[in-house]
Structure formats: C-alpha cells, structure tokens
C-alpha cells in the first residue's frame, strides 16, 4: 500500500523527508520506505505523524476524507 497522503501532507508543510525523519527520530531512508509502502508504518510513528499534521491516523491511512482530528486525550506536540 502506498501512502500518498503522507507525501502530500509533508509537501504541504514544506518539509523534506530528511526534516520529517528527524522529527520522527528515524532515518530518511526508513521514512521514504513508509511513504512508498515498502515498510509498514508502526503505530507509534502514525500517532506522531497525526500529531505533527494535526489530523487523525484514519486520515493518514486514507480511511476517511475528514482531515480534522478527533478529540485527543493527550495534548502533545512533536
């Protein structure tokens, strides 16, 4: 499965893969593998991405077109 929304959101936020990988504390290569679907995305990374982009994991995974996040229990910023 390819995650086009991940690339689109990253580009919308004017971030390179290297910059985003640094925020997620992973390598650029691993992040690239997430975007292209070569490697499954761990739940922790999905949660961090949802926080970075202020959206839901469902939106990231293309399970909904609703970009607004659900109410969160933890108000965390990465």
C-alpha positions in Angstrom: 0.0 0.0 0.0 1.3 3.4 -0.9 0.7 6.3 1.4 0.2 9.3 -1.0 -1.3 11.4 1.8 1.9 11.2 3.7 3.8 12.7 0.8 1.1 15.3 0.2 1.0 16.4 3.8 4.7 16.6 4.0 4.9 18.7 0.9 2.0 20.9 2.1 4.1 21.6 5.2 7.2 22.4 3.2 9.2 19.6 4.8 11.7 17.3 3.2 11.8 13.6 4.1 15.1 14.3 6.0 13.5 17.0 8.1 10.4 14.9 8.9 12.5 11.9 9.6 14.5 13.9 12.2 11.2 14.9 13.9 10.2 11.3 14.0 13.6 10.2 15.1 14.1 7.8 12.2 16.4 7.8 9.2 15.4 9.4 5.9 15.6 6.0 4.2 13.1 4.5 6.7 10.7 7.4 6.3 10.9 7.1 2.5 10.0 3.4 2.9 7.0 4.4 4.9 5.8 6.9 2.2 6.2 4.4 -0.6 4.7 1.5 1.3 7.8 -0.7 1.2 7.7 -0.9 5.0 4.6 -1.0 7.3 4.3 2.1 9.5 4.5 1.4 13.2 1.6 2.7 15.3 3.9 5.0 17.2 5.0 6.7 14.0 1.4 7.0 12.8 0.5 8.7 16.1 3.4 11.1 15.8 2.5 11.9 12.2 -1.1 12.6 13.2 0.2 15.0 15.9 2.7 16.7 13.6 0.0 17.3 10.9 -2.9 17.8 13.4 -5.1 15.2 11.8 -6.2 11.6 12.5 -4.5 8.3 11.8 -7.6 7.4 9.8 -6.9 10.4 7.5 -3.3 9.4 7.1 -4.3 5.9 6.1 -6.9 7.1 3.7 -9.8 5.6 5.7 -11.6 8.9 5.8 -11.6 12.2 3.9 -12.2 14.1 7.1 -9.0 16.0 7.8 -10.0 17.3 11.2 -8.5 15.3 14.1 -10.6 13.5 16.7 -10.5 14.9 20.2 -7.2 13.8 21.8 -6.6 12.6 25.3 -3.0 14.0 25.3 -2.1 17.4 24.0 1.3 16.6 22.8 3.4 18.3 20.1 6.4 16.8 18.4 
